[in-house]
């Protein structure tokens, strides 16, 4: 008897743009996978996303994403061609090794101090105004300022660094326009040139800072080219900024919408870790990770064919009713909350900047709670994007 071929459903663009969470919920109830009308298979359930994050039949996309968009050379293309997160096998391991060891231990403690310093400086700038647009004036700037401190940038170079990082990152956000992509290419060239000069200065005068430690590990390994060294830093910067921007807006807005939970964090800074984990579950800054199937993959009789783009949807998985009680409720006190969930990816390609991202979110939240405990949500944001990085609309706060 022939095996019955199950027809994988297609989620229309209209459905997913109207409310991605609701669309995923409807399809997740009956299907483990679906096809997006815009292209690609999406994996919907927590158990499957977790398992497939470590499945060797799903590989990193290499240069497929920029090539699909008509980009086959240049600074943006280099980020995919020479980066650890987009590589597989030996190339992935050797590119990742030194930087993953450099972003560890005391570096995270130093980075937390850098985040708090940057957060206080930002709040000082608009404290008397009594109002701020959280996304552009805090969540968008704080990660870049903190990374600038970690990299040891001189104060006079920070403004240009912030501008270039923001413009470069536009390429990775939903619905980037051709003009924005052109600006992102120019910004990526400037960022890479800047890092090249910065690394050259670090090699001349070794010290105990993060970059010097990273270079020492690279020199010890002798397995990474100068171009690859720069690109790993670029991917670290992208991971440490784009995974945080929307997530920081989400956690603040969700806490302020539940005044008792906000008050609890204000009274007990130790709750910041739970608040961050719950917000990353409820409204992650990264909707999912994109992989390429190298073989047919059978999920309970539903087939993802070889050669397909596959989205491992953390957005869907982290609201899976099979895993979480009342998944559509934001609750920092939930008993089924675990910090090591899928918001930063999983498996060998789990985001190397996860510790930095969590430090940014926790310290950024605690400084807001310390400095502005009476702030109120004036404009509630909405979130855009269901494949990779997400955007947020205006989130205005008053106090």
C-alpha positions as CSV (number, residue, x, y, z in Angstrom):
1,X,0.0,0.0,0.0
2,X,1.3,3.4,-0.9
3,X,2.1,5.8,1.9
4,X,-0.4,8.7,2.0
5,X,1.3,12.0,1.1
6,X,0.1,14.7,3.5
7,X,-0.5,18.2,2.0
8,X,1.4,20.8,3.9
9,X,-0.9,23.9,4.4
10,X,0.1,27.4,3.3
11,X,-0.2,30.4,5.6
12,X,-1.2,33.4,3.5
13,X,0.6,36.7,3.7
14,X,-2.7,38.4,4.8
15,X,-3.1,36.0,7.7
16,X,0.4,36.4,9.0
17,X,0.5,40.1,8.6
18,X,-2.8,40.6,10.4
19,X,-1.6,38.7,13.5
20,X,1.4,36.3,13.2
21,X,0.8,34.9,16.7
22,X,-2.8,34.0,16.0
23,X,-1.9,32.6,12.6
24,X,0.8,30.3,14.0
25,X,-1.6,29.2,16.8
26,X,-4.3,28.2,14.3
27,X,-1.9,26.1,12.2
28,X,0.1,24.8,15.1
29,X,-3.0,23.1,16.5
30,X,-3.3,20.7,13.6
31,X,0.0,20.8,11.7
32,X,3.7,20.6,12.8
33,X,4.8,22.6,9.8
34,X,3.4,25.0,7.2
35,X,4.5,26.8,4.1
36,X,4.7,30.6,4.1
37,X,3.2,32.2,1.0
38,X,6.3,34.4,0.8
39,X,8.5,31.2,0.7
40,X,9.9,28.7,3.0
41,X,8.7,26.0,5.4
42,X,8.0,27.0,9.0
43,X,8.4,24.6,11.9
44,X,5.7,25.5,14.5
45,X,5.9,23.3,17.6
46,X,8.4,23.6,20.5
47,X,9.6,20.0,20.5
48,X,10.2,20.0,16.8
49,X,12.0,23.4,16.8
50,X,14.2,22.2,19.7
51,X,15.0,18.9,18.0
52,X,15.6,20.3,14.6
53,X,17.9,23.0,16.0
54,X,20.5,20.2,16.3
55,X,19.6,18.2,13.2
56,X,22.5,17.9,10.8
57,X,20.0,17.8,7.9
58,X,19.4,21.5,8.5
59,X,22.4,23.6,7.7
60,X,23.3,27.3,7.9
61,X,22.3,29.2,4.8
62,X,25.7,30.4,3.8
63,X,25.3,33.1,1.2
64,X,21.8,32.0,0.0
65,X,20.0,34.9,1.6
66,X,22.0,37.8,0.1
67,X,22.2,35.9,-3.2
68,X,18.4,35.4,-3.2
69,X,18.2,39.2,-3.0
70,X,20.6,39.8,-5.9
71,X,23.6,40.6,-3.7
72,X,26.6,38.5,-4.8
73,X,29.5,40.6,-3.6
74,X,30.4,43.5,-1.3
75,X,30.5,44.2,2.4
76,X,27.0,42.8,3.2
77,X,27.8,39.6,1.2
78,X,31.1,39.2,3.1
79,X,29.1,39.1,6.4
80,X,27.5,35.9,5.1
81,X,30.4,34.5,3.3
82,X,33.0,34.8,6.1
83,X,30.8,34.6,9.2
84,X,30.5,31.8,11.8
85,X,26.7,32.0,12.1
86,X,26.2,31.4,8.4
87,X,28.9,28.7,8.0
88,X,28.8,24.9,8.5
89,X,31.2,22.2,9.7
90,X,34.9,23.0,10.1
91,X,34.5,26.6,8.9
92,X,31.8,27.3,11.5
93,X,33.9,25.7,14.3
94,X,37.2,27.4,13.6
95,X,35.5,30.9,13.1
96,X,33.5,30.5,16.3
97,X,36.1,29.1,18.6
98,X,38.2,32.1,19.5
99,X,35.3,34.6,19.8
100,X,33.1,32.3,21.9
101,X,36.0,31.9,24.3
102,X,36.6,35.6,24.4
103,X,32.9,36.4,25.2
104,X,33.0,34.6,28.5
105,X,33.7,34.9,32.2
106,X,34.9,38.3,33.3
107,X,34.0,39.9,30.0
108,X,30.3,39.6,30.7
109,X,30.8,41.2,34.1
110,X,32.7,44.1,32.5
111,X,30.0,44.3,29.9
112,X,27.2,44.6,32.5
113,X,29.1,47.6,33.9
114,X,29.3,49.1,30.4
115,X,25.6,48.6,29.9
116,X,24.6,50.3,33.1
117,X,26.9,53.2,32.4
118,X,25.4,53.7,28.9
119,X,21.9,53.3,30.2
120,X,22.4,56.0,32.9
121,X,24.0,58.3,30.4
122,X,21.0,58.0,28.0
123,X,18.4,58.6,30.7
124,X,20.4,61.6,31.9
125,X,19.8,63.1,28.5
126,X,16.0,63.1,28.6
127,X,15.1,62.7,32.3
128,X,13.9,66.3,32.6
129,X,11.8,66.1,29.5
130,X,9.5,63.5,31.1
131,X,9.0,61.6,27.9
132,X,10.9,59.3,25.6
133,X,10.4,57.1,22.5
134,X,11.8,53.9,23.9
135,X,12.7,52.2,20.6
136,X,14.8,54.9,19.0
137,X,16.1,56.7,22.1
138,X,16.9,53.9,24.5
139,X,16.5,50.3,23.1
140,X,18.1,51.3,19.7
141,X,21.1,53.1,21.3
142,X,21.8,51.2,24.5
143,X,23.2,48.0,22.9
144,X,25.5,50.0,20.5
145,X,26.8,52.2,23.3
146,X,27.5,49.3,25.5
147,X,29.4,47.5,22.7
148,X,31.3,50.7,22.0
149,X,32.4,50.6,25.6
150,X,33.3,46.9,25.4
151,X,35.4,47.5,22.2
152,X,37.1,50.5,23.7
153,X,36.0,53.2,21.3
154,X,37.1,56.8,22.0
155,X,34.1,59.0,22.8
156,X,34.6,61.1,19.7
157,X,34.0,58.1,17.4
158,X,30.9,56.7,19.2
159,X,28.3,58.8,17.3
160,X,29.5,57.7,13.9
161,X,29.8,54.1,15.1
162,X,26.2,54.2,16.3
163,X,24.9,55.6,13.0
164,X,26.8,53.1,10.9
165,X,25.7,50.1,13.0
166,X,22.1,51.2,12.8
167,X,22.2,51.7,9.0
168,X,24.0,48.4,8.4
169,X,21.5,46.5,10.5
170,X,18.6,47.8,8.4
171,X,19.5,45.1,5.9
172,X,18.5,42.4,8.5
173,X,15.2,43.9,9.4
174,X,11.8,43.1,7.8
175,X,10.8,44.9,4.6
176,X,14.1,46.8,4.1
177,X,13.7,49.0,1.0
178,X,16.3,49.1,-1.9
179,X,17.4,52.5,-0.7
180,X,17.9,51.2,2.8
181,X,19.9,48.2,1.5
182,X,22.1,50.5,-0.5
183,X,22.8,52.6,2.6
184,X,23.4,49.4,4.6
185,X,26.1,48.3,2.1
186,X,27.9,51.6,2.5
187,X,27.6,51.4,6.3
188,X,28.9,47.8,6.4
189,X,32.0,49.0,4.5
190,X,32.6,51.7,7.0
191,X,32.0,49.4,10.0
192,X,34.5,46.8,8.6
193,X,37.0,49.5,7.8
194,X,36.7,50.9,11.3
195,X,37.2,47.5,12.9
196,X,40.2,46.8,10.7
197,X,41.8,50.1,12.0
198,X,40.8,49.4,15.6
199,X,42.3,45.9,15.5
200,X,45.5,47.2,14.0
201,X,45.8,49.6,16.9
202,X,45.1,46.8,19.4
203,X,47.9,44.7,18.0
204,X,50.4,47.5,18.5
205,X,49.6,47.9,22.2
206,X,48.3,44.7,23.8
207,X,46.2,45.1,26.9
208,X,43.7,43.2,29.0
209,X,40.6,44.4,27.2
210,X,38.1,42.2,25.2
211,X,39.6,42.9,21.7
212,X,43.2,42.1,22.9
213,X,42.0,38.9,24.5
214,X,40.2,37.9,21.3
215,X,43.3,38.7,19.2
216,X,45.5,36.6,21.5
217,X,43.2,33.6,21.1
218,X,43.1,34.1,17.3
219,X,46.9,34.2,17.2
220,X,47.1,31.1,19.4
221,X,44.7,29.2,17.1
222,X,46.3,30.5,13.8
223,X,43.3,29.2,11.9
224,X,41.3,32.4,11.2
225,X,42.1,35.0,8.5
226,X,42.2,38.7,9.1
227,X,39.0,39.1,7.1
228,X,37.3,36.4,9.2
229,X,38.4,38.1,12.4
230,X,36.6,41.3,11.4
231,X,33.5,39.5,10.2
232,X,33.1,37.6,13.5
233,X,33.1,40.9,15.3
234,X,30.5,42.3,12.8
235,X,28.3,39.3,13.4
236,X,28.8,39.7,17.2
237,X,27.7,43.3,16.9
238,X,24.7,42.4,14.8
239,X,23.7,39.7,17.3
240,X,24.2,42.0,20.2
241,X,22.1,44.7,18.8
242,X,19.4,43.4,16.6
243,X,18.4,40.6,19.0
244,X,18.0,43.2,21.7
245,X,16.2,46.2,20.2
246,X,12.7,44.8,19.8
247,X,13.1,42.6,22.8
248,X,13.8,45.5,25.1
249,X,10.8,47.4,23.8
250,X,8.6,44.3,24.3
251,X,9.7,43.6,27.9
252,X,9.2,47.2,29.0
253,X,5.8,47.5,27.3
254,X,4.6,44.2,28.7
255,X,5.7,45.0,32.2
256,X,4.1,48.4,32.2
257,X,0.9,46.9,30.9
258,X,0.8,44.7,34.0
259,X,1.5,47.2,36.7
260,X,1.9,44.7,39.5
261,X,4.7,42.9,37.6
262,X,6.4,46.2,36.8
263,X,6.2,47.2,40.5
264,X,7.6,43.8,41.5
265,X,10.7,44.3,39.3
266,X,11.1,47.9,40.7
267,X,11.1,46.5,44.3
268,X,13.3,43.5,43.6
269,X,16.0,43.9,40.9
270,X,16.7,40.1,41.1
271,X,13.4,39.6,39.2
272,X,14.9,41.2,36.1
273,X,16.2,37.8,34.9
274,X,12.8,36.2,35.1
275,X,11.2,39.2,33.4
276,X,13.7,39.0,30.6
277,X,13.2,35.3,30.1
278,X,9.4,35.6,30.1
279,X,9.4,38.5,27.7
280,X,11.7,36.7,25.3
281,X,9.2,33.8,25.4
282,X,6.2,36.0,25.0
283,X,7.5,38.4,22.4
284,X,11.0,37.5,21.1
285,X,13.1,40.0,19.3
286,X,14.2,37.3,16.8
287,X,11.2,35.5,15.3
288,X,13.2,32.5,14.2
289,X,16.3,31.2,12.5
290,X,16.5,30.3,8.8
291,X,18.1,27.0,7.7
292,X,18.5,25.0,4.5
293,X,17.3,21.4,4.3
294,X,19.9,19.0,2.8
295,X,17.7,16.0,2.9
296,X,14.0,15.2,3.2
297,X,12.9,15.6,6.8
298,X,9.9,13.7,8.1
299,X,7.9,15.2,11.0
300,X,5.2,12.8,12.1
301,X,4.4,12.0,8.4
302,X,4.7,15.6,7.2
303,X,7.7,16.1,4.9
304,X,10.0,19.0,4.5
305,X,11.8,18.3,1.1
306,X,15.5,18.7,0.6
307,X,16.7,22.0,-0.8
308,X,14.1,24.2,1.0
309,X,14.5,27.2,3.2
310,X,13.3,26.3,6.7
311,X,12.3,28.7,9.4
312,X,12.6,27.3,13.0
313,X,10.0,29.6,14.5
314,X,10.8,30.6,18.1
315,X,7.8,32.9,17.8
316,X,5.5,29.9,17.4
317,X,7.4,27.4,19.6
318,X,7.6,29.7,22.6
319,X,3.8,30.0,22.7
320,X,3.2,26.3,22.1
321,X,0.4,25.0,24.4
322,X,2.1,21.7,24.6
323,X,5.0,23.3,26.4
324,X,3.5,26.3,28.4
325,X,0.4,26.8,30.4
326,X,-1.6,29.8,29.3
327,X,1.1,30.7,26.7
328,X,-0.7,33.9,25.5
329,X,-0.4,35.4,29.0
330,X,2.6,37.4,30.1
331,X,3.6,36.2,33.5
332,X,7.1,36.6,35.0
333,X,6.1,34.4,37.9
334,X,5.1,31.4,35.8
335,X,6.3,28.0,37.1
336,X,7.2,26.6,33.6
337,X,9.6,29.4,32.7
338,X,13.1,28.3,31.9
339,X,15.9,30.7,30.9
340,X,17.5,28.4,28.3
341,X,14.8,28.5,25.7
342,X,14.9,29.2,22.0
343,X,14.9,33.0,21.8
344,X,18.6,33.0,20.8
345,X,18.5,29.9,18.6
346,X,19.8,26.4,19.5
347,X,22.3,23.8,18.6
348,X,25.8,24.5,17.3
349,X,24.7,27.8,15.8
350,X,23.1,29.1,19.1
351,X,23.8,32.9,19.1
352,X,27.3,33.6,20.5
353,X,26.0,36.9,21.7
354,X,23.3,35.4,24.0
355,X,25.1,36.3,27.2
356,X,25.7,39.8,25.9
357,X,22.0,40.1,24.9
358,X,20.7,38.9,28.2
359,X,23.1,41.3,30.0
360,X,21.8,44.2,28.0
361,X,18.2,43.3,28.6
362,X,18.6,42.7,32.3
363,X,20.8,45.7,33.1
364,X,18.8,48.0,30.8
365,X,15.6,47.0,32.5
366,X,17.0,47.4,36.0
367,X,18.3,50.9,35.3
368,X,14.9,51.9,33.9
369,X,13.3,50.6,37.1
370,X,15.7,52.4,39.3
371,X,15.6,55.7,37.6
372,X,12.0,55.8,36.3
373,X,9.8,53.6,38.5
374,X,6.8,55.8,37.9
375,X,6.9,55.8,34.2
376,X,3.8,55.0,32.2
377,X,3.1,53.5,28.8
378,X,1.7,56.3,26.6
379,X,1.9,54.5,23.2
380,X,1.7,50.7,23.1
381,X,3.9,49.2,20.3
382,X,3.1,46.5,17.8
383,X,5.7,44.1,16.4
384,X,6.4,43.4,12.8
385,X,8.3,40.4,11.4
386,X,7.8,36.6,11.6
387,X,10.9,35.1,10.0
388,X,14.1,36.7,11.5
389,X,14.7,40.1,13.1
390,X,11.5,42.0,14.1
391,X,10.6,45.7,14.0
392,X,8.6,47.6,16.5
393,X,6.3,50.6,16.1
394,X,6.5,53.6,18.4
395,X,6.6,53.0,22.1
396,X,6.3,56.3,24.0
397,X,6.8,56.5,27.7
398,X,6.1,59.3,30.1
399,X,6.9,59.9,33.8
